[in-house]
Amino acid sequence: MSQPTTTGPDAHVAVLAFPFGTHAAPLLSIISRLAASAPHTHFSFFNTQESNNSLLSTHKHYFVPNLKACHVSNGVPQGYVLTGNTMENIELFMKAAPDNLRKAVAAAEAETGRKVSCLVNDSFLWFTSDMAAEMEVPWVPCWLSGSNSLSAHVHTDLIRDTLGVEVSQRRSFQSNISTSQRATRGALPWLDRQKPASVVYIGFGSVSILSPDELLAVAEALEARKVPFIWSLKKSLQEGLPKGFLERTKSDGIVVSWAPQLDVLAHNAVGVFVNHAGWNSALESIGSGVPMICRPFFGDHTINAKMIEAVWEVGITVDGGFFTKAGLLRCLDLILSQEKGKKIRENVRNIKHLTEKAIGVGGSSTKNLKALVDIVSRPS
């Protein structure tokens, strides 16, 4: 981490988070480093109470003294009955967010006695450019996925106009998503008893859900391979596992409702990460030197999987883009046993070293962080 810098005593950075999926945590990680590097600048992190509570339970160490969590309404009207569709929550939040965030920022200014001097936000909150212009402060949008997926949005309007897809029809293209999660650290003691690079870690983030057929295929492949595994699978979805699966595989692996992913990936027992090709998971896997087997679902997953397999060559994508027992068995055999898997493991270790160099003293990411600190910490 870069050394603290001298900043103006009145600088106040408003950080506006998108509270769904895995958006808020990586933004908080960036802001925490900025706050630690600019101790005289106050940072207000605006997020829904539900999302903030989750972050405080799993990432409490990110909230350094000059970084405060501020609650914003989730936009759900009083008495409104939600259907359980996450897109409904997102639409309600986005509809109310411009007014709610303006009010929350004004309240934070009154509480701290500092006018906001810079606006940092998740790029999904497109309207914040107008807020920054109204406040006459620098605007720093953060794209929290890969730059390759950002480039895909350059021609979004042209694609929609050409294809003529109505808003109501776009929902039919979306996969099932869910946001509930539970915490358990039981995976780590179990990992300590396993051989190096032998364990298959399976996790699809907080929103991606396998179909019943794919859930069955993954379970059958794990049982047939008799490989040590940790499967992070929500309790409600564990009911879809084959009858007797947990009992038959208890000597090989464990199924947990949630796993501390960074800690799991950092363990030397993990040999491969089966995931959804989400950007956070990809970065965490590469940063831990763990090769990947990808099953993309939606959003940037497909383009991330392409980078992982064809460009960086640090993983592979399942045949046909979905799980079958035979397909996953082939992938596991390739990564864990074949010569190509050895080359993939070597590639991911090499890229891991490059990332370590980038965040080290004098590295490109370290220099960029310092430049960003200088931008956001200037007093108004």
VENCORPE-V535274 format. One record per residue. RES is the residue in three letters. OMEGA is omega in radians with two decimals (NA if undefined). NEAR is the number of other ideal C-beta (glycine too) atoms within 8 Angstrom. D_LAST is the distance of its C-alpha to the last C-alpha in Angstrom with 2 decimals. Layout:
res & omega & near & d_last
RES & OMEGA & NEAR & D_LAST
RES & OMEGA & NEAR & D_LAST
This chain:
res & omega & near & d_last
MET & 3.12 & 5 & 25.74
SER & -3.14 & 8 & 23.47
GLN & 3.10 & 5 & 22.85
PRO & -3.13 & 7 & 19.75
THR & 3.09 & 11 & 17.08
THR & -3.09 & 4 & 15.16
THR & 3.14 & 13 & 11.51
GLY & -3.07 & 10 & 8.86
PRO & -3.08 & 6 & 10.26
ASP & -3.10 & 9 & 7.48
ALA & -3.11 & 18 & 6.59
HIS & -3.10 & 17 & 8.41
VAL & 3.05 & 17 & 10.22
ALA & -3.11 & 12 & 12.62
VAL & -3.06 & 12 & 15.84
LEU & -3.05 & 11 & 18.48
ALA & 2.96 & 14 & 21.99
PHE & -2.87 & 10 & 25.24
PRO & -3.06 & 11 & 27.68
PHE & -3.13 & 11 & 30.91
GLY & -3.14 & 9 & 33.04
THR & -3.10 & 10 & 31.50
HIS & -2.97 & 13 & 28.03
ALA & -3.05 & 14 & 26.07
ALA & 3.12 & 11 & 27.44
PRO & 3.06 & 10 & 26.46
LEU & 3.11 & 14 & 22.88
LEU & 3.12 & 13 & 22.82
SER & 3.11 & 10 & 24.40
ILE & -3.09 & 9 & 21.68
ILE & 3.11 & 15 & 18.89
SER & 3.11 & 12 & 21.03
ARG & 3.09 & 10 & 21.23
LEU & -3.11 & 15 & 17.51
ALA & 3.12 & 13 & 17.08
ALA & -3.14 & 10 & 19.99
SER & 3.14 & 14 & 18.60
ALA & -2.98 & 15 & 15.21
PRO & -3.14 & 11 & 16.63
HIS & 3.09 & 10 & 13.82
THR & 3.11 & 14 & 11.48
HIS & 3.12 & 10 & 12.59
PHE & 3.07 & 13 & 14.00
SER & -3.07 & 14 & 15.56
PHE & -3.06 & 14 & 18.48
PHE & -3.04 & 14 & 19.76
ASN & 3.08 & 14 & 23.44
THR & -3.13 & 11 & 26.74
GLN & -3.13 & 8 & 28.51
GLU & -3.13 & 8 & 31.41
SER & 3.10 & 12 & 29.44
ASN & 3.13 & 12 & 27.40
ASN & 3.10 & 8 & 30.75
SER & 3.13 & 10 & 32.18
LEU & -3.14 & 15 & 29.37
LEU & 3.14 & 10 & 29.65
SER & -3.07 & 7 & 33.38
THR & -3.08 & 8 & 33.30
HIS & -3.06 & 10 & 29.98
LYS & -3.10 & 8 & 29.17
HIS & 3.11 & 4 & 28.53
TYR & -3.06 & 11 & 25.40
PHE & 3.09 & 11 & 23.64
VAL & -2.99 & 9 & 22.50
PRO & -3.10 & 4 & 21.34
ASN & 3.09 & 11 & 17.57
LEU & -3.08 & 12 & 18.36
LYS & 3.05 & 9 & 19.60
ALA & 3.12 & 10 & 21.72
CYS & -3.07 & 11 & 21.08
HIS & 3.06 & 10 & 23.95
VAL & 3.14 & 11 & 24.05
SER & 3.10 & 8 & 27.33
ASN & 3.07 & 11 & 29.58
GLY & 3.13 & 11 & 30.44
VAL & -3.12 & 8 & 34.11
PRO & 3.12 & 6 & 35.50
GLN & -3.14 & 3 & 37.39
GLY & -3.12 & 4 & 41.01
TYR & -3.14 & 7 & 40.43
VAL & -3.13 & 4 & 42.78
LEU & -3.12 & 8 & 41.44
THR & -3.07 & 5 & 43.96
GLY & 3.09 & 3 & 42.77
ASN & -3.07 & 7 & 41.53
THR & 3.11 & 10 & 38.11
MET & 3.09 & 9 & 37.28
GLU & 3.10 & 9 & 37.66
ASN & -3.13 & 12 & 35.00
ILE & -3.11 & 9 & 32.61
GLU & 3.11 & 8 & 33.31
LEU & 3.13 & 13 & 32.85
PHE & -3.08 & 13 & 29.52
MET & 3.13 & 8 & 28.19
LYS & -3.08 & 7 & 29.51
ALA & -2.98 & 10 & 27.70
ALA & -3.10 & 12 & 24.53
PRO & 3.13 & 9 & 22.32
ASP & -3.10 & 7 & 22.87
ASN & -3.13 & 11 & 23.05
LEU & 3.08 & 14 & 19.78
ARG & 3.13 & 9 & 17.93
LYS & -3.13 & 8 & 19.67
ALA & 3.10 & 12 & 19.01
VAL & 3.12 & 13 & 15.23
ALA & 3.12 & 8 & 15.38
ALA & 3.12 & 9 & 17.73
ALA & 3.08 & 14 & 15.62
GLU & 3.14 & 12 & 12.71
ALA & -3.10 & 7 & 15.56
GLU & -3.08 & 6 & 17.16
THR & -3.05 & 9 & 14.44
GLY & -3.13 & 5 & 12.87
ARG & 3.01 & 10 & 9.35
LYS & 3.10 & 7 & 7.58
VAL & -3.10 & 15 & 7.53
SER & 3.12 & 14 & 4.78
CYS & 3.13 & 16 & 8.04
LEU & 3.09 & 15 & 11.57
VAL & -3.08 & 12 & 14.60
ASN & 2.94 & 13 & 18.04
ASP & -3.08 & 13 & 21.75
SER & 3.10 & 10 & 22.78
PHE & 3.13 & 6 & 25.39
LEU & -2.99 & 12 & 22.83
TRP & -3.05 & 6 & 22.87
PHE & -3.11 & 8 & 21.38
THR & 3.06 & 13 & 17.90
SER & 3.08 & 9 & 17.31
ASP & 3.12 & 8 & 17.75
MET & -3.13 & 14 & 15.37
ALA & 3.11 & 11 & 12.50
ALA & 3.11 & 8 & 13.64
GLU & -3.09 & 6 & 13.85
MET & -3.12 & 8 & 10.33
GLU & 3.12 & 4 & 9.16
VAL & 3.08 & 10 & 7.48
PRO & -3.14 & 10 & 9.50
TRP & -3.10 & 12 & 12.80
VAL & 3.07 & 11 & 14.98
PRO & -3.13 & 11 & 18.44
CYS & 3.04 & 10 & 20.89
TRP & -2.95 & 7 & 24.55
LEU & 3.01 & 9 & 26.44
SER & -3.14 & 9 & 29.85
GLY & 3.13 & 11 & 31.32
SER & 3.11 & 6 & 30.26
ASN & 3.13 & 10 & 33.83
SER & 3.07 & 13 & 33.43
LEU & -3.13 & 10 & 30.23
SER & 3.14 & 7 & 32.35
ALA & -3.11 & 9 & 34.81
HIS & -3.10 & 7 & 32.43
VAL & -3.07 & 5 & 32.24
HIS & -3.11 & 6 & 35.36
THR & -3.10 & 8 & 35.10
ASP & 3.13 & 6 & 35.58
LEU & -3.14 & 7 & 38.47
ILE & -3.12 & 8 & 40.18
ARG & -3.14 & 9 & 40.00
ASP & -3.10 & 7 & 41.24
THR & -3.10 & 6 & 44.02
LEU & 3.13 & 6 & 45.25
GLY & -3.12 & 6 & 44.78
VAL & 3.13 & 6 & 43.87
GLU & 3.14 & 6 & 43.15
VAL & -3.09 & 4 & 40.44
SER & -3.13 & 5 & 43.20
GLN & -3.06 & 8 & 45.03
ARG & -3.13 & 9 & 42.18
ARG & -3.11 & 7 & 42.60
SER & 3.14 & 5 & 46.05
PHE & -2.98 & 6 & 44.55
GLN & 3.09 & 8 & 42.58
SER & 3.05 & 7 & 43.99
ASN & 3.12 & 4 & 44.32
ILE & -3.14 & 11 & 41.30
SER & -3.05 & 9 & 40.82
THR & -3.11 & 9 & 38.10
SER & 3.11 & 6 & 40.02
GLN & 3.06 & 9 & 40.30
ARG & -3.08 & 8 & 41.85
ALA & 2.98 & 8 & 41.30
THR & 3.14 & 9 & 44.09
ARG & -3.11 & 7 & 44.30
GLY & -3.11 & 8 & 48.08
ALA & -3.00 & 14 & 47.77
LEU & 3.08 & 11 & 46.89
PRO & 3.11 & 7 & 50.09
TRP & 3.13 & 10 & 52.09
LEU & -3.12 & 13 & 50.47
ASP & -3.09 & 8 & 51.47
ARG & -3.08 & 5 & 55.10
GLN & 3.12 & 9 & 54.88
LYS & 3.13 & 6 & 55.67
PRO & 3.05 & 5 & 52.95
ALA & -3.10 & 9 & 51.70
SER & -2.95 & 9 & 54.14
VAL & 3.00 & 15 & 52.08
VAL & 3.07 & 14 & 50.92
TYR & -3.11 & 15 & 47.66
ILE & 3.11 & 14 & 47.24
GLY & -3.06 & 12 & 44.09
PHE & 3.08 & 11 & 42.59
GLY & -3.04 & 12 & 39.19
SER & -3.04 & 7 & 38.35
VAL & -3.06 & 11 & 39.12
SER & -3.10 & 12 & 41.96
ILE & 3.07 & 10 & 45.50
LEU & 3.00 & 11 & 48.78
SER & 3.11 & 7 & 51.59
PRO & -3.14 & 7 & 54.66
ASP & -3.14 & 6 & 56.58
GLU & 3.07 & 11 & 53.94
LEU & 3.11 & 12 & 53.56
LEU & -3.12 & 10 & 57.32
ALA & 3.12 & 13 & 57.30
VAL & -3.13 & 14 & 54.78
ALA & -3.12 & 11 & 56.81
GLU & 3.13 & 10 & 60.08
ALA & 3.12 & 13 & 58.77
LEU & -3.13 & 15 & 57.54
GLU & -3.13 & 12 & 60.86
ALA & -3.10 & 8 & 62.89
ARG & -3.08 & 8 & 61.04
LYS & -3.14 & 5 & 61.25
VAL & 3.05 & 12 & 58.04
PRO & -3.10 & 10 & 55.86
PHE & 2.90 & 13 & 52.91
ILE & -3.13 & 16 & 49.97
TRP & 3.07 & 12 & 49.19
SER & -3.02 & 13 & 46.07
LEU & -3.11 & 11 & 47.31
LYS & -3.08 & 11 & 46.31
LYS & -3.11 & 7 & 49.04
SER & -3.12 & 6 & 49.72
LEU & 3.14 & 10 & 50.37
GLN & 3.10 & 11 & 52.69
GLU & 3.14 & 5 & 55.31
GLY & 3.11 & 7 & 55.68
LEU & 3.12 & 11 & 56.87
PRO & 3.14 & 8 & 60.57
LYS & 3.13 & 4 & 62.89
GLY & -3.08 & 6 & 63.50
PHE & -3.09 & 10 & 60.77
LEU & -3.14 & 9 & 59.03
GLU & -3.08 & 6 & 62.39
ARG & -3.06 & 7 & 63.67
THR & -3.04 & 11 & 60.57
LYS & 3.10 & 8 & 59.79
SER & -3.11 & 3 & 61.13
ASP & -3.03 & 10 & 58.96
GLY & 3.13 & 13 & 55.55
ILE & 3.03 & 10 & 53.38
VAL & -3.12 & 8 & 51.55
VAL & -3.12 & 12 & 48.49
SER & 3.08 & 10 & 46.31
TRP & 3.13 & 9 & 43.14
ALA & 3.06 & 11 & 42.60
PRO & -2.88 & 9 & 39.79
GLN & -3.12 & 10 & 39.48
LEU & 3.14 & 8 & 37.66
ASP & 3.12 & 9 & 40.18
VAL & -3.11 & 14 & 43.06
LEU & -3.13 & 14 & 42.13
ALA & -3.10 & 6 & 41.60
HIS & -3.06 & 11 & 45.15
ASN & 3.12 & 5 & 47.74
ALA & -3.07 & 13 & 50.20
VAL & -3.10 & 15 & 48.35
GLY & 3.13 & 11 & 49.87
VAL & -3.13 & 13 & 48.39
PHE & 3.07 & 14 & 45.76
VAL & -3.00 & 12 & 46.90
ASN & -3.06 & 16 & 43.84
HIS & -3.11 & 12 & 42.36
ALA & 2.98 & 15 & 40.38
GLY & -3.03 & 13 & 37.03
TRP & 3.13 & 11 & 34.22
ASN & 3.14 & 10 & 33.35
SER & 3.12 & 15 & 37.06
ALA & 3.13 & 15 & 37.57
LEU & -3.11 & 8 & 34.85
GLU & 3.12 & 11 & 36.15
SER & 3.11 & 16 & 39.70
ILE & 3.13 & 14 & 39.03
GLY & 3.11 & 9 & 36.99
SER & 3.13 & 11 & 40.04
GLY & -3.09 & 7 & 42.56
VAL & 3.10 & 13 & 44.31
PRO & -3.01 & 14 & 45.87
MET & 2.89 & 16 & 45.56
ILE & -2.96 & 16 & 47.79
CYS & 2.99 & 16 & 45.76
ARG & -3.09 & 16 & 46.53
PRO & -3.13 & 12 & 43.71
PHE & -3.02 & 9 & 43.21
PHE & 3.07 & 8 & 40.51
GLY & -3.09 & 6 & 37.13
ASP & -3.04 & 12 & 36.35
HIS & -3.06 & 14 & 39.26
THR & -3.13 & 9 & 41.76
ILE & 3.05 & 11 & 39.69
ASN & 3.13 & 18 & 38.66
ALA & 3.10 & 13 & 42.36
LYS & 3.10 & 10 & 43.22
MET & -3.10 & 12 & 40.85
ILE & -3.06 & 14 & 42.27
GLU & -2.94 & 11 & 45.85
ALA & -3.07 & 5 & 46.08
VAL & -3.13 & 7 & 43.25
TRP & -3.12 & 10 & 42.48
GLU & 3.12 & 8 & 45.95
VAL & 3.14 & 12 & 44.89
GLY & 3.14 & 15 & 46.56
ILE & 3.09 & 11 & 48.66
THR & -3.12 & 13 & 48.59
VAL & -3.11 & 14 & 51.38
ASP & 3.09 & 7 & 54.15
GLY & 3.12 & 6 & 53.53
GLY & 3.09 & 8 & 50.10
PHE & -3.04 & 8 & 51.57
PHE & 2.82 & 12 & 53.50
THR & 3.12 & 10 & 57.26
LYS & -3.10 & 10 & 59.20
ALA & -3.12 & 6 & 60.68
GLY & 3.13 & 12 & 57.41
LEU & 3.08 & 15 & 55.50
LEU & 3.10 & 11 & 58.47
ARG & -3.14 & 9 & 58.39
CYS & 3.14 & 12 & 54.67
LEU & 3.13 & 14 & 55.16
ASP & -3.13 & 9 & 58.17
LEU & -3.08 & 11 & 56.34
ILE & -2.98 & 16 & 53.36
LEU & -2.97 & 10 & 55.36
SER & -3.01 & 6 & 58.68
GLN & -3.14 & 8 & 58.77
GLU & 3.10 & 5 & 58.07
LYS & 3.09 & 7 & 55.30
GLY & 3.09 & 12 & 53.56
LYS & 3.12 & 8 & 53.84
LYS & 3.10 & 9 & 52.08
ILE & 3.12 & 14 & 49.29
ARG & 3.10 & 11 & 48.80
GLU & 3.13 & 8 & 48.68
ASN & -3.09 & 11 & 46.05
VAL & 3.06 & 16 & 43.72
ARG & 3.13 & 9 & 44.09
ASN & 3.14 & 8 & 43.21
ILE & 3.05 & 11 & 40.04
LYS & 3.13 & 12 & 39.12
HIS & 3.10 & 8 & 39.37
LEU & 3.12 & 8 & 37.09
THR & 3.11 & 10 & 34.39
GLU & 3.10 & 8 & 34.82
LYS & -3.11 & 8 & 34.44
ALA & -3.11 & 10 & 31.22
ILE & 3.11 & 8 & 29.54
GLY & 3.14 & 8 & 31.15
VAL & -3.14 & 4 & 30.06
GLY & -3.14 & 5 & 29.21
GLY & -3.07 & 10 & 29.66
SER & 3.14 & 6 & 27.92
SER & 3.10 & 8 & 26.17
THR & 3.11 & 13 & 25.04
LYS & 3.13 & 9 & 23.56
ASN & 3.10 & 8 & 21.85
LEU & 3.13 & 12 & 20.39
LYS & 3.12 & 11 & 18.97
ALA & 3.12 & 8 & 17.44
LEU & 3.07 & 10 & 15.87
VAL & -3.13 & 14 & 14.55
ASP & -3.12 & 9 & 12.86
ILE & -2.99 & 10 & 11.25
VAL & -3.03 & 15 & 10.12
SER & 3.08 & 16 & 9.14
ARG & 3.12 & 12 & 6.52
PRO & -3.14 & 9 & 3.79
SER & NA & 9 & 0.00
